[in-house]
């Protein structure tokens, strides 16, 4: 289940990282890139989480 959520964050991050909108300006562009990279880090954190011990 965690791989499913991680893949959603990876897809969202890749979309935000690669989309180009000319009307956003430089600040909007930087915020979009930072959110895209943040989604990659969240996906890595989800996948890298510790397993539960029974």
C-alpha positions, -999 to +999 in steps of 0.1 A: +000+000+000+029+024+007+042+018-028+009+029-042+010+062-023+047+067-031+040+062-068+012+088-067+036+113-051+062+105-077+038+111-106+025+143-091+061+155-085+071+146-121+041+165-134+048+196-114+085+194-121+080+192-159+050+214-166+058+247-182+034+277-178+048+310-191+023+332-172+035+322-137+065+344-134+098+335-117+083+332-082+055+308-094+081+288-113+103+284-083+074+274-060+062+248-086+097+233-088+101+232-050+067+215-046+076+190-073+109+181-056+091+180-022+068+153-036+098+133-046+111+135-010+077+126+005+076+095-018+111+085-007+101+090+030+070+068+025+089+040+008+118+042+032+096+040+064+103+015+091+084-018+090+062-027+119+073-056+141+046-081+152 
